[in-house]
């Protein structure tokens, strides 16, 4: 590879970088919602490996007339509950929905540098995340559960004492395993189980990779913590795992917005709140939940 670029090449690269960002320095809009309306698309970050919430559609083909940046995915290339929720946001705004797929820890850390506009990725609202992110009203609620390798002989949460357990890095599941209740940032009433003693935590990039690693024969951990919806999908897909009885905590899932966005996101957040409230009221969120999860988990637990 040549070490030097011509001025023309540098200008082309700079243009591509700006195009890939959720916000554009060329925008004349005074806020993020205005910039989205100007460019005709909303760039949503989500996980491409989190079935059934969000995952790649291997049969989907990128349309030739898309407004999505070249390094973003289109609605034809993604599928899942979160994807459909994101599409509903774009439809309500009258713009195309596009998807960015950064790492989870990059999303939860904030300071997105305008690379995407909003995260619709089943993010739990926590006190720690609220320091760097703003949140919409919740669009659904999930219990966090533990799944174990089917041949592990483990029958209860207590049996995990002294064992190695996997979780996605920078997730609420990792925080719970580390007994980091401050990092978990949930009200005490939402936490149902104590962390077993002397466990070793094995973090992977996403909690879905924990299940996939067990299925591939990895043996340095015997269990993983994730959303019950993910475990149910893993079992339905034939992965050699079983779900332990009882949730360990419950989560309120919401869209998130970067507090350090260069354009004010308050009007976009208010609009997403309005969209989610309408979707709760008219049953569209319930319909999507039943479609992807086989049950309605869009009502707050008592």
C-alpha atoms as one frame of an Amber mdcrd trajectory, in Angstrom:
protein
   0.000   0.000   0.000   1.287   3.476  -0.819   1.994   5.598   2.230   1.040
   8.908   0.654  -2.276  10.053  -0.742  -2.918  12.790  -3.240  -4.885  15.839
  -2.187  -7.778  14.648  -4.365  -7.800  11.287  -2.602  -7.831  12.949   0.791
 -10.781  15.101  -0.203 -12.709  12.045  -1.418 -11.995  10.218   1.837 -13.097
  13.214   3.891 -16.326  13.362   1.914 -16.990   9.672   2.558 -16.415  10.111
   6.294 -18.885  12.980   6.437 -21.431  11.000   4.439 -21.143   8.076   6.862
 -21.831  10.226   9.894 -25.294  10.702  11.327 -24.750  14.447  11.362 -23.192
  16.399   8.519 -21.128  19.554   8.814 -22.829  20.770   5.615 -26.250  20.699
   7.257 -28.009  23.994   7.829 -30.339  22.425  10.406 -30.379  23.761  13.940
 -31.019  20.367  15.537 -30.587  16.648  14.842 -34.197  16.083  13.802 -33.868
  18.841  11.227 -30.633  17.330   9.882 -32.326  13.933   9.520 -35.204  15.480
   7.603 -32.742  17.354   5.356 -30.751  14.280   4.355 -33.753  11.967   4.092
 -32.540   9.128   6.329 -32.025   8.305   9.991 -28.937   6.314  10.945 -29.713
   3.850  13.733 -27.094   1.814  15.579 -28.007  -1.763  16.436 -26.482  -5.227
  16.746 -26.199  -7.432  13.627 -25.864 -10.578  15.765 -28.656 -10.403  18.346
 -31.450 -12.617  17.060 -34.405 -12.165  17.352 -33.956  -8.494  18.214 -31.629
  -7.637  15.329 -29.674  -9.736  12.855 -28.539  -9.825   9.254 -30.972 -10.817
   6.540 -28.726 -12.989   4.402 -31.351 -13.076   1.636 -31.774  -9.306   1.541
 -30.308  -7.272  -1.293 -29.305  -3.642  -0.992 -31.618  -1.465  -3.136 -29.946
   0.633  -5.803 -31.901   3.765  -4.898 -31.094   3.816  -1.173 -30.040   7.025
   0.538 -28.101   5.032   3.157 -24.335   5.668   3.361 -22.197   3.025   1.665
 -20.950   1.687   5.009 -24.461   1.447   6.507 -26.966  -1.373   6.096 -30.433
  -0.929   4.628 -33.761  -2.251   5.859 -33.482  -5.024   3.262 -30.262  -6.244
   4.880 -31.420  -6.354   8.513 -34.318  -7.974  10.357 -35.666  -8.441  13.868
 -37.762  -6.760  16.538 -35.430  -3.806  17.090 -35.053  -3.424  13.329 -38.824
  -3.223  12.860 -39.069  -0.687  15.700 -36.351   1.419  14.054 -38.121   1.189
  10.699 -41.315   2.431  12.371 -39.403   5.484  13.601 -38.128   6.227  10.105
 -41.582   5.730   8.596 -43.148   8.107  11.125 -40.501  10.731  10.311 -40.965
  10.205   6.577 -37.329   9.208   6.022 -35.406   6.044   5.143 -34.029   3.964
   8.020 -30.361   2.933   7.796 -28.287   0.869  10.212 -24.812   1.280  11.694
 -23.303  -1.656  13.583 -20.635  -0.376  16.015 -19.538  -2.425  19.008 -21.820
  -2.421  22.042 -19.252  -0.821  24.328 -18.822   2.036  21.837 -22.568   2.681
  21.917 -22.930   2.571  25.692 -19.842   4.766  26.217 -21.450   7.780  24.534
 -19.394  10.380  22.617 -20.534   8.971  19.283 -18.896  11.794  17.287 -22.120
  12.074  15.232 -21.454   8.701  13.563 -25.095   7.644  14.087 -28.225   9.399
  15.276 -29.881   7.057  17.753 -29.454   3.569  19.171 -32.386   1.181  18.903
 -30.638  -1.867  20.264 -32.515  -3.195  23.296 -30.519  -0.982  25.633 -31.388
  -1.151  29.325 -31.861   2.208  31.027 -29.305   2.436  33.851 -28.104   5.265
  36.054 -24.540   4.921  34.742 -25.635   5.140  31.115 -27.821   8.148  31.873
 -24.647  10.095  32.608 -23.659  10.017  28.923 -26.892   9.102  27.127 -30.474
  10.328  27.062 -33.272   7.760  26.811 -36.710   7.566  25.262 -39.667   6.059
  27.031 -39.244   2.248  27.134 -40.580   0.330  24.159 -40.425  -3.104  25.802
 -39.336  -4.969  28.934 -37.367  -8.191  29.328 -36.278 -10.502  32.143 -32.580
 -11.395  32.276 -32.004 -15.122  32.704 -29.179 -17.657  32.814 -28.750 -20.443
  30.279 -26.343 -23.344  30.757 -24.786 -25.946  28.510 -27.239 -28.823  28.291
 -24.650 -31.344  29.472 -23.345 -29.210  32.358 -25.446 -30.850  35.072 -26.269
 -27.397  36.502 -29.882 -27.130  37.631 -30.049 -23.844  39.569 -28.424 -20.433
  39.864 -26.823 -21.540  43.141 -25.049 -24.376  41.294 -23.009 -21.757  39.423
 -20.915 -20.974  42.495 -17.258 -21.361  41.534 -18.094 -21.706  37.816 -17.166
 -19.565  34.796 -20.065 -17.658  33.222 -20.141 -15.634  30.000 -21.755 -12.270
  29.230 -21.530  -9.586  26.587 -18.924  -6.918  27.367 -20.285  -3.648  28.795
 -23.776  -5.122  29.234 -26.026  -5.122  32.285 -25.472  -8.888  32.322 -21.735
  -8.432  32.838 -22.403  -5.832  35.551 -24.694  -8.243  37.415 -22.148 -11.083
  37.206 -19.478  -8.766  38.596 -21.862  -7.896  41.441 -21.540  -4.280  40.317
 -24.902  -3.060  41.523 -23.897   0.578  40.973 -22.884  -0.209  37.418 -26.055
  -2.231  36.922 -27.979   0.872  37.915 -31.360  -0.779  38.428 -33.854  -0.237
  41.243 -33.620  -2.893  43.956 -37.145  -4.094  43.131 -35.955  -5.071  39.621
 -33.181  -7.370  40.928 -34.439 -10.851  41.797 -31.344 -12.960  42.509 -27.984
 -12.680  44.218 -24.830 -13.416  42.270 -23.385 -16.860  43.112 -20.073 -16.751
  44.963 -16.629 -17.172  43.420 -17.690 -17.052  39.803 -15.308 -16.217  36.954
 -16.749 -13.803  34.378 -15.873 -14.411  30.716 -16.814 -11.361  28.604 -17.304
 -11.640  24.836 -18.224  -8.877  22.423 -21.924  -9.746  22.609 -23.889 -12.155
  24.795 -25.138 -13.930  21.671 -21.530 -15.006  21.087 -21.646 -16.803  24.441
 -24.392 -19.116  23.172 -22.693 -19.558  19.824 -19.422 -20.469  21.556 -21.113
 -23.173  23.642 -22.729 -24.535  20.485 -19.295 -24.583  18.825 -17.877 -26.687
  21.669 -16.119 -24.059  23.776 -15.723 -25.339  27.347 -14.044 -22.603  29.394
 -17.464 -21.436  30.647 -20.649 -23.367  31.358 -23.331 -20.683  31.256 -24.251
 -17.219  30.038 -26.543 -14.393  31.120 -28.749 -12.587  28.607 -32.312 -11.618
  27.801 -34.868 -14.415  28.044 -35.870 -13.600  24.473 -32.351 -14.445  23.275
 -32.218 -17.708  25.233 -35.614 -18.758  23.887 -34.372 -18.062  20.354 -31.161
 -20.034  21.033 -33.162 -23.048  22.218 -35.562 -22.784  19.269 -32.545 -22.751
  16.945 -31.410 -26.069  18.398 -28.440 -24.821  20.407 -27.413 -27.277  23.192
 -28.461 -25.050  26.098 -31.201 -25.050  28.724 -32.709 -22.144  30.647 -32.533
 -22.050  34.438 -35.786 -21.267  36.221 -36.354 -17.711  37.356 -35.204 -14.308
  36.138 -32.211 -12.692  37.855 -33.349  -9.136  37.106 -35.686  -7.234  34.773
 -34.865  -4.494  32.279 -36.583  -1.465  30.764 -35.423  -1.202  27.129 -35.356
   2.162  25.369 -33.833   4.077  22.471 -30.792   6.138  23.424 -29.291   9.431
  22.270 -25.789  10.828  22.699 -25.612  13.721  25.167 -22.502  15.009  23.348
 -24.119  15.181  19.900 -23.045  18.305  18.034 -26.690  18.916  17.142 -29.358
  19.096  19.842 -31.245  15.777  19.998 -34.086  16.943  22.286 -36.645  17.324
  19.487 -35.719  13.913  18.023 -36.036  12.297  21.449 -39.437  13.935  21.959
 -40.557  12.688  18.560 -39.412   9.124  19.320 -41.278   9.305  22.646 -44.378
  10.332  20.711 -43.911   7.469  18.234 -43.395   4.848  20.954 -46.369   6.109
  22.964 -48.586   5.832  19.881 -47.243   2.343  19.108 -47.981   1.229  22.670
 -51.517   2.654  22.429 -52.485   1.261  19.033 -50.964  -2.186  19.594 -48.187
  -2.021  16.987 -45.473  -2.747  19.571 -47.512  -5.665  20.922 -47.902  -7.019
  17.388 -44.144  -6.782  16.749 -43.402  -8.424  20.096 -45.726 -11.324  19.311
 -44.214 -11.626  15.837 -40.607 -11.893  17.025 -40.891 -13.270  20.560 -44.142
 -15.217  20.464 -45.423 -13.188  23.414 -46.207  -9.599  24.352 -43.464  -8.109
  26.536 -44.259  -4.449  25.891 -46.052  -3.848  29.194 -44.090  -2.838  32.286
 -43.888  -5.622  34.910 -45.835  -5.072  38.133
